């Protein structure tokens, strides 16, 4: 049996292959992490000011040092923002607006995503006459400025008796979310191997069978992307809420505006900051819970053409 071992001199000449390890404090790392730290501070500093201000009393706020931590923590501004602050004629805080926002957001998200997912699946896998024209119209609708459609939709909702109601606002959000969501789902389903779809057709599966048993279980990442986009957009919406609802059905963002821009009495900055944080908690919580799936959905085809 031949001896395949290298001579000692040859083994000594063998050098490791691959890129050389870079030092931890290289110029590239310093620039990269320095930039990331500056950007993080840029976004975290206002949040820090909001949190510490919401935990201070007004006498401490009048001292003027907005960056100092509270000397005595108080949650009274949070209680007042939730249940006592005046948002117009009513002084019941953000609680009423919170439940209005929930009743607007949940059905809007469910309806828009359910319809858009079926649209995207059909446009990606089931070619029909006029499908390209239909898709082009949907994409065109995604780029129409909302402000152009405000007054025509007011007239339409008035004629069908839904103006000023939560149902009317749910319809508006569902329709305006349809184009971009259809594009996301179409691109995702188009990235699924075509052989899988053809194999299901050969086995006798129909339109709904393939969608419910094959495509739907595989589409969890893109559904998370759609949920985050819709929840963030609908929950944070102010324009549609102030135009298409009345004071008793105002969403949370409209009530927040009424609290912050109130000109009666003393300006309570701690209450304003607490109300702002409360209003933004829902989208933040949803994103932090499902952030990894959001990245997976984007990488798996959400923005592929």
Helices and strands as residue ranges (DSSP letters): H 8-13, H 27-54, H 58-61, H 76-83, H 95-125, H 131-142, H 146-159, H 166-190, H 194-202, H 207-210, I 211-215, H 216-218, H 220-235, H 239-244, G 247-249, H 252-260, H 269-297, I 298-302
